[in-house]
Amino acid sequence: MPKPLVDRIEGIAPAVAIEQRNPTVSSRSTVGTATEIYDYLRLLWARVGRQYCRACGAPVRRDTPQSAADDIVASSSARVQVAFPLPATARQSHAAIVENLAALGFVRVVADGAPLHLEEVPAGLDLAETAELLVIVDRLSLASGTGEPPARRVSEALATAFAEGEGIAIALLDDRRLRFTERPACSVCDTPGVTVTPALFSFNNPRGACQTCNGFGAVLEYDESLIVPNPARSLSEGAIDPWTKPRYETRRRMLLTAAKALGASPDAPWSRLTAEQRRELLYGKVGRYQGIFPFLKGLEEKRYKQYIRVFLRQYQLAKTCPDCGGARLNPDALAVRLGDATIAAVAALPVEELARWLARLELTEFEREVAALVLAQVHQRTSYLEDVGLGYLSLDRLTRTLSGGEAQRIALSNALGSRLVDALHVLDEPSIGLHPRDVDRLLRLLERLRDQGNTVVVVEHDPAAMRRADFMLELGPGAGEHGGQVVFAGKLEAATDSLTGQYLSGKKRIGVPARGGGQCLAQAAARRSTTCRAWTWTSPSARSPPSPASRAAARARWCTTCSTGTSRLASRAATPPRSTSARWSARCASSAAWSSSTTCCSSTSPPSAAPRAPTPSPT
């Protein structure tokens, strides 16, 4: 690039160019990640989401000594024993168990439901062979009338049980037992859970991505329509496309031999073969012959070779992942719910529905305090997307599928969310494709950018944008590499000599052509009857029949179903005009412009002089 013919440029702020094109080509980028809304949702689910068991659906709890003590004290039991299950690593031998527990100060155990004292263990009982061995940490009374419940003592006993039992504590009550764990685990089936972090909900992270589709939401599978693209071909003509390549001559001979063994004619079209024969040729094994699907899967071992990858990709289609259903996340991430909804289900909502869902979300007072900052950011960014007219997009929409205007408005909403100041934002016709209602909302956003202390330069042709601009610059002849001549610079009200300004101010107008008469059959419109397949004609402006002079210039045609007279241009017998405003019969669904009677289908027979109508080709 040649050096510009300037020595110094001053007073220009750092620029942010927001072009009207979509530069994203990645299959991992979505609207949620591009706008950072999904990142805040991940943080929200990690902080206040409720984890459920992926096996049985029961809540997954993670207890602390204080929370477990509160549950025990709140029970109606009179006595409680706090214990922990002896870890499997400590079960060496009976003598070692007794000696180690005594050294730690524990003297009571519960072996398969039977309470025992270590000094009174029956002869012949091997504690190392018991199915369940609970070590008693403390025994205490919770009966009413004994004063303040000993919550502190229970908490200390539970802390000891968690430490010695590798995070698991058992409370033996009068009528039941309670199980507590410091690690996330199911409260019913004891299925271990995972530690909930924001990375668990990221499909771009190995911790959260589905193991089957690697976070893409789709998998490549071999498709029969690509392997057999032309079912009219026979096996000898190359119906199975992969084996038509020169290097697979041996495979083609084996295919024909296997077809004869199955009773299928090699010269018969593929569509004529029975379903069982097609299945065996695609998936089965006949002697040395191996079906095409097992053959292609076997080639995947050589995917490190580029030509093998290119060859296999010809016969694969992207299909929804069977494990995650397109959610991109693993079962552990989908087991965390907020308001009975997973993060994948919320990401599939349009932005406008997401805003309403967040407004209806019910949280406890503590959860709302924890999530206050995150919810504020999500509300702010969703409102920006709605303001730029993108409320219909869902967060899981791939960014590469967006149009240039949509990508530009997403970049604009990101610029608003970043709260930059003293920056120069350059936009290229951001109003293209917007409804006039959304143009005003877009202009308010640009004014908000300006009010934050930024400079906004917009290349625009919309009159509303020109009228709202603080400063207008009109470039005339010599555009492109020549830079263009400055025709006008200043406020719009001062553009008296500019041609554009004169039209914007109303000094000059573009006249609107007068509409043509509705009685002229040369501008008539047509519809083809859905009942009798005859062309019928109508005036584009009036519901009344054409004038007698116009009817005289047209040839009469009669509906063969209800015998209604309709008019058709004599000069346009082959192709009717495209513009139409036809009137339809309520009885025979015919499009009738005017009839010899006041109501369609009221005539009982056509006139004797009515000529037979030719059947025109539809347009």
Salt bridges, closest charged atoms under 4 A:
GLU10 OE2 - ARG8 NE 2.64
GLU19 OE1 - ARG21 NE 3.26
GLU36 OE1 - ARG381 NH2 3.45
ASP39 OD1 - ARG42 NH2 3.40
ASP63 OD1 - ARG61 NH2 2.98
ASP71 OD2 - ARG61 NH2 2.95
ASP126 OD1 - HIS94 ND1 3.97
GLU132 OE2 - ARG177 NH2 2.97
ASP138 OD2 - ARG153 NE 2.82
GLU156 OE2 - ARG152 NE 3.61
ASP175 OD1 - ARG176 NH1 3.43
ASP190 OD1 - ARG179 NH1 2.77
ASP223 OD1 - LYS319 NZ 3.30
ASP241 OD2 - LYS245 NZ 3.37
GLU249 OE1 - ARG252 NH2 2.11
GLU249 OE2 - ARG253 NH1 3.75
GLU276 OE2 - ARG279 NH2 3.20
GLU280 OE2 - ARG279 NH2 2.52
ASP332 OD1 - ARG54 NH1 2.77
GLU367 OE2 - ARG50 NH2 3.11
ASP387 OD2 - ARG448 NH2 3.71
GLU429 OE2 - HIS461 ND1 3.64
ASP438 OD1 - ARG437 NE 3.48
ASP438 OD1 - ARG441 NH1 3.14
ASP440 OD2 - ARG444 NH1 2.40
ASP440 OD1 - ARG468 NH1 2.76
GLU447 OE2 - ARG468 NE 2.92
ASP451 OD1 - ARG450 NE 3.12
ASP470 OD2 - ARG450 NH1 2.94
GLU481 OE2 - HIS482 NE2 3.89
